[in-house]
Amino acid sequence: MTEEFNVLEHELVPEHHLLPEKEVEKVLKQLDLGKDQLPKMRLSDPCIRALDAICGPVEEGMIVKIVRRSDTSGMSVCYRLVVRG
């Protein structure tokens, strides 16, 4: 029996978090953007599939917060809109 590989645990993959609905409006207002203006991320993306297995169903229209950490540039946060595909 083989264990399923979790891409989110790989050292080169940044942290991915589903943004709670109560934070979505706050983040969009802070960025002065509409949901449709965010970069997109497909439901078929390996990170989204891993989040789906961990956090429950990930659906189209949800927002993912991605946190990248670097020794040279510190921390960078970005957001992606989950779309079909």
TORKOL-4160 file (C-alpha; in steps of 0.2 Angstrom, whole numbers, padded with zeros to 4 digits, m for minus):
85
<pt num="1" X="0000" Y="0000" Z="0000"/>
<pt num="2" X="0007" Y="0017" Z="m0005"/>
<pt num="3" X="0004" Y="0034" Z="0004"/>
<pt num="4" X="m0003" Y="0048" Z="m0007"/>
<pt num="5" X="0010" Y="0062" Z="m0010"/>
<pt num="6" X="0005" Y="0079" Z="m0003"/>
<pt num="7" X="0012" Y="0092" Z="m0014"/>
<pt num="8" X="0010" Y="0105" Z="0000"/>
<pt num="9" X="0023" Y="0097" Z="0010"/>
<pt num="10" X="0036" Y="0099" Z="m0003"/>
<pt num="11" X="0050" Y="0112" Z="0002"/>
<pt num="12" X="0048" Y="0121" Z="m0014"/>
<pt num="13" X="0029" Y="0123" Z="m0013"/>
<pt num="14" X="0024" Y="0139" Z="m0004"/>
<pt num="15" X="0010" Y="0139" Z="0009"/>
<pt num="16" X="m0007" Y="0138" Z="0002"/>
<pt num="17" X="m0022" Y="0142" Z="0013"/>
<pt num="18" X="m0041" Y="0144" Z="0009"/>
<pt num="19" X="m0047" Y="0161" Z="0013"/>
<pt num="20" X="m0062" Y="0161" Z="0025"/>
<pt num="21" X="m0077" Y="0169" Z="0017"/>
<pt num="22" X="m0077" Y="0183" Z="0031"/>
<pt num="23" X="m0060" Y="0188" Z="0026"/>
<pt num="24" X="m0063" Y="0189" Z="0007"/>
<pt num="25" X="m0072" Y="0206" Z="0007"/>
<pt num="26" X="m0059" Y="0213" Z="0019"/>
<pt num="27" X="m0044" Y="0207" Z="0007"/>
<pt num="28" X="m0053" Y="0213" Z="m0009"/>
<pt num="29" X="m0057" Y="0230" Z="m0001"/>
<pt num="30" X="m0039" Y="0231" Z="0005"/>
<pt num="31" X="m0032" Y="0227" Z="m0013"/>
<pt num="32" X="m0045" Y="0238" Z="m0021"/>
<pt num="33" X="m0050" Y="0223" Z="m0033"/>
<pt num="34" X="m0065" Y="0213" Z="m0038"/>
<pt num="35" X="m0064" Y="0194" Z="m0037"/>
<pt num="36" X="m0063" Y="0192" Z="m0056"/>
<pt num="37" X="m0047" Y="0204" Z="m0056"/>
<pt num="38" X="m0037" Y="0191" Z="m0046"/>
<pt num="39" X="m0025" Y="0179" Z="m0054"/>
<pt num="40" X="m0033" Y="0162" Z="m0057"/>
<pt num="41" X="m0029" Y="0145" Z="m0051"/>
<pt num="42" X="m0038" Y="0130" Z="m0058"/>
<pt num="43" X="m0047" Y="0117" Z="m0048"/>
<pt num="44" X="m0036" Y="0104" Z="m0056"/>
<pt num="45" X="m0020" Y="0112" Z="m0049"/>
<pt num="46" X="m0011" Y="0099" Z="m0038"/>
<pt num="47" X="m0011" Y="0112" Z="m0023"/>
<pt num="48" X="m0030" Y="0114" Z="m0025"/>
<pt num="49" X="m0033" Y="0095" Z="m0025"/>
<pt num="50" X="m0022" Y="0093" Z="m0010"/>
<pt num="51" X="m0032" Y="0107" Z="m0001"/>
<pt num="52" X="m0048" Y="0099" Z="m0006"/>
<pt num="53" X="m0042" Y="0083" Z="0003"/>
<pt num="54" X="m0036" Y="0092" Z="0018"/>
<pt num="55" X="m0049" Y="0105" Z="0021"/>
<pt num="56" X="m0065" Y="0098" Z="0013"/>
<pt num="57" X="m0072" Y="0103" Z="m0004"/>
<pt num="58" X="m0064" Y="0118" Z="m0013"/>
<pt num="59" X="m0076" Y="0126" Z="m0025"/>
<pt num="60" X="m0075" Y="0138" Z="m0040"/>
<pt num="61" X="m0075" Y="0156" Z="m0033"/>
<pt num="62" X="m0065" Y="0152" Z="m0017"/>
<pt num="63" X="m0049" Y="0162" Z="m0014"/>
<pt num="64" X="m0032" Y="0154" Z="m0010"/>
<pt num="65" X="m0019" Y="0164" Z="0000"/>
<pt num="66" X="m0002" Y="0159" Z="m0005"/>
<pt num="67" X="0013" Y="0164" Z="0007"/>
<pt num="68" X="0030" Y="0163" Z="0000"/>
<pt num="69" X="0045" Y="0165" Z="0012"/>
<pt num="70" X="0063" Y="0169" Z="0007"/>
<pt num="71" X="0079" Y="0172" Z="0017"/>
<pt num="72" X="0083" Y="0186" Z="0005"/>
<pt num="73" X="0066" Y="0195" Z="0002"/>
<pt num="74" X="0056" Y="0190" Z="0018"/>
<pt num="75" X="0038" Y="0186" Z="0016"/>
<pt num="76" X="0027" Y="0188" Z="0001"/>
<pt num="77" X="0008" Y="0186" Z="0001"/>
<pt num="78" X="m0003" Y="0184" Z="m0015"/>
<pt num="79" X="m0021" Y="0178" Z="m0018"/>
<pt num="80" X="m0028" Y="0167" Z="m0032"/>
<pt num="81" X="m0046" Y="0164" Z="m0037"/>
<pt num="82" X="m0051" Y="0146" Z="m0040"/>
<pt num="83" X="m0059" Y="0143" Z="m0057"/>
<pt num="84" X="m0065" Y="0128" Z="m0066"/>
<pt num="85" X="m0053" Y="0117" Z="m0076"/>
